[in-house]
């Protein structure tokens, strides 16, 4: 099985160092992208990186989960499943508002509930074993509603076609949480 890691917006593949060190899995790929390039351009580059690979299992954080949905749909017969962590499946409502103040910010255009990446991902039926870890601790005063410091809990719970596991940690600390490593180990064994 090929573990494919996709980080969140404004992060790097290094954000998975803790998880990768504790899994000791030898066959993995870390996909890097820059949100400034736009979701569609990044998605095309990711598809190129996955060309020729089989038996893929996605492990993603935040926006990486939205990419994984699109990728799993595009190469469905090559994917075994996914574990997404703090993925904003319902989008980020603050992004729709922030676009008025940051009209040229590509990330704000890509993560709002009405954006193409979010709308299109929610039209895709999940066909593989899929788990989203919902992070329930943290709070940002800029986000309306209960949130983990970056994403609303409602956005992480948005989809009903995947298994949800709640962890009382925030959006950023979750990727260094031993419980996440245990969840991943259990899921990839199954």
C-alpha positions as CSV (number, residue, x, y, z in Angstrom):
1,X,0.0,0.0,0.0
2,X,1.2,3.5,-0.9
3,X,0.5,6.1,1.8
4,X,0.1,9.5,0.1
5,X,0.2,12.5,2.4
6,X,-1.3,15.9,1.5
7,X,-0.8,18.8,3.8
8,X,-3.1,21.7,4.6
9,X,-3.1,25.2,3.2
10,X,-0.1,27.3,4.0
11,X,1.7,24.3,5.4
12,X,4.3,21.8,4.0
13,X,4.8,18.1,4.0
14,X,6.9,18.5,7.1
15,X,3.7,18.8,9.0
16,X,3.5,15.0,8.8
17,X,6.9,14.3,10.2
18,X,5.6,13.1,13.6
19,X,3.0,10.8,12.0
20,X,5.5,9.4,9.4
21,X,8.2,8.8,12.1
22,X,5.8,6.8,14.2
23,X,4.2,4.8,11.4
24,X,7.6,3.6,10.1
25,X,5.9,2.9,6.7
26,X,8.4,2.6,4.0
27,X,6.3,3.2,0.9
28,X,4.9,6.7,1.0
29,X,4.7,9.9,-1.0
30,X,4.4,13.4,0.4
31,X,2.7,15.8,-2.1
32,X,3.7,19.4,-1.8
33,X,1.6,22.3,-3.1
34,X,1.3,26.0,-2.7
35,X,-2.2,27.5,-2.3
36,X,-1.1,30.5,-4.3
37,X,-1.2,28.4,-7.5
38,X,-5.0,27.8,-7.1
39,X,-6.8,24.6,-6.3
40,X,-7.3,23.5,-10.0
41,X,-3.7,23.9,-10.9
42,X,-2.5,22.1,-7.8
43,X,-5.0,19.3,-8.4
44,X,-3.6,18.8,-12.0
45,X,-0.1,18.6,-10.6
46,X,-1.1,16.1,-8.0
47,X,-2.8,13.9,-10.6
48,X,0.5,13.9,-12.5
49,X,2.4,12.9,-9.4
50,X,0.0,10.0,-8.8
51,X,0.2,8.7,-12.4
52,X,1.3,5.1,-12.4
53,X,0.7,4.5,-8.7
54,X,-1.7,1.8,-7.4
55,X,-3.0,0.8,-4.0
56,X,-3.1,4.4,-2.7
57,X,-4.2,5.3,0.8
58,X,-4.5,9.1,1.5
59,X,-3.5,10.7,4.8
60,X,-4.3,14.4,4.7
61,X,-4.7,17.4,6.9
62,X,-7.2,20.2,6.5
63,X,-7.5,21.4,2.8
64,X,-5.6,18.2,1.8
65,X,-8.8,16.3,2.5
66,X,-10.6,18.2,-0.2
67,X,-7.8,17.4,-2.6
68,X,-8.1,13.8,-1.6
69,X,-11.8,13.6,-2.4
70,X,-11.2,15.0,-5.9
71,X,-8.2,12.7,-6.5
72,X,-10.0,9.6,-5.2
73,X,-12.8,10.3,-7.6
74,X,-10.4,10.8,-10.6
75,X,-8.5,7.6,-10.0
76,X,-11.1,5.6,-8.1
77,X,-9.8,2.2,-9.1
78,X,-6.3,3.0,-7.7
79,X,-7.4,4.1,-4.2
80,X,-8.0,2.0,-1.1
81,X,-9.2,4.7,1.3
82,X,-8.4,7.8,3.2
83,X,-8.0,9.3,6.6
84,X,-8.5,13.0,6.6
85,X,-7.7,15.2,9.6
86,X,-9.7,18.4,10.3
87,X,-10.9,18.6,6.7
88,X,-13.3,21.5,6.0
89,X,-15.8,19.6,3.9
90,X,-18.4,22.3,4.4
91,X,-15.9,25.0,3.4
92,X,-14.9,28.0,5.4
93,X,-17.6,30.6,5.7
94,X,-15.1,33.2,6.8
95,X,-13.5,32.9,3.4
96,X,-16.6,34.2,1.6
97,X,-16.5,37.3,3.8
98,X,-12.7,37.7,3.6
99,X,-12.8,37.8,-0.2
100,X,-14.2,41.3,0.1
101,X,-11.0,42.4,1.9
102,X,-8.6,40.1,0.1
103,X,-10.1,39.9,-3.4
104,X,-6.9,38.5,-5.0
105,X,-6.2,35.9,-2.3
106,X,-6.4,32.6,-4.1
107,X,-6.9,30.5,-1.0
108,X,-10.0,32.6,0.1
109,X,-11.4,32.0,-3.4
110,X,-10.9,28.2,-3.1
111,X,-12.2,27.4,0.4
112,X,-15.5,29.2,0.8
113,X,-18.7,27.1,0.9
114,X,-19.7,28.3,-2.5
115,X,-16.3,27.8,-4.1
116,X,-15.8,25.3,-6.9
117,X,-13.5,23.0,-5.0
118,X,-15.9,22.7,-2.0
119,X,-19.1,22.4,-4.1
120,X,-17.6,19.9,-6.5
121,X,-16.1,17.7,-3.7
122,X,-19.5,17.5,-2.0
123,X,-21.1,16.3,-5.3
124,X,-18.6,13.4,-5.3
125,X,-19.9,10.2,-3.7
126,X,-17.2,8.6,-1.4
127,X,-16.6,5.1,-2.8
128,X,-13.8,4.0,-0.5
129,X,-13.4,3.5,3.3
130,X,-13.0,7.1,4.5
131,X,-12.5,8.5,8.0
132,X,-12.4,12.2,9.0
133,X,-10.9,13.1,12.3
134,X,-12.9,16.0,13.7
135,X,-10.9,18.2,16.0
136,X,-13.1,19.8,18.7
137,X,-10.7,21.9,20.8
138,X,-9.6,25.5,20.2
139,X,-11.3,28.7,19.2
140,X,-10.7,31.5,16.8
141,X,-12.6,34.8,17.5
142,X,-12.7,35.3,13.7
143,X,-14.8,32.2,13.1
144,X,-18.5,32.1,13.9
145,X,-19.5,28.9,15.6
146,X,-17.6,26.2,17.5
147,X,-14.2,25.6,15.9
148,X,-10.8,24.1,16.3
149,X,-8.9,27.3,15.8
150,X,-9.1,27.1,12.0
151,X,-12.2,25.2,10.8
152,X,-15.7,25.0,12.2
153,X,-16.7,21.7,13.7
154,X,-19.9,21.8,11.6
155,X,-17.7,22.0,8.4
156,X,-15.7,18.9,9.5
157,X,-18.9,17.0,10.2
158,X,-20.5,18.2,7.0
159,X,-20.5,14.9,5.1
160,X,-22.6,11.9,6.2
161,X,-20.9,9.4,3.9
162,X,-17.7,8.9,5.9
163,X,-16.8,7.7,9.4
164,X,-16.2,10.5,11.9
165,X,-13.9,10.3,14.9
166,X,-13.7,13.2,17.3
167,X,-10.6,14.1,19.1
168,X,-10.3,16.9,21.7
169,X,-7.4,18.7,20.2
170,X,-7.0,21.7,18.0
171,X,-6.4,22.1,14.3
172,X,-2.6,22.3,14.5
173,X,-1.7,20.0,17.4
174,X,-3.7,17.1,16.0
175,X,-1.0,16.1,13.6
176,X,1.3,15.5,16.5
177,X,-1.2,13.5,18.5
178,X,-0.4,9.8,19.3
179,X,-4.1,9.0,19.0
180,X,-4.0,10.0,15.4
181,X,-1.1,7.6,14.8
182,X,-3.1,4.8,16.4
183,X,-6.2,5.6,14.3
184,X,-4.1,5.5,11.1
185,X,-2.5,2.2,12.1
186,X,-5.9,0.6,12.7
187,X,-7.4,1.9,9.5
188,X,-4.6,0.9,7.2
189,X,-4.5,-2.6,8.7
190,X,-8.2,-3.0,7.9
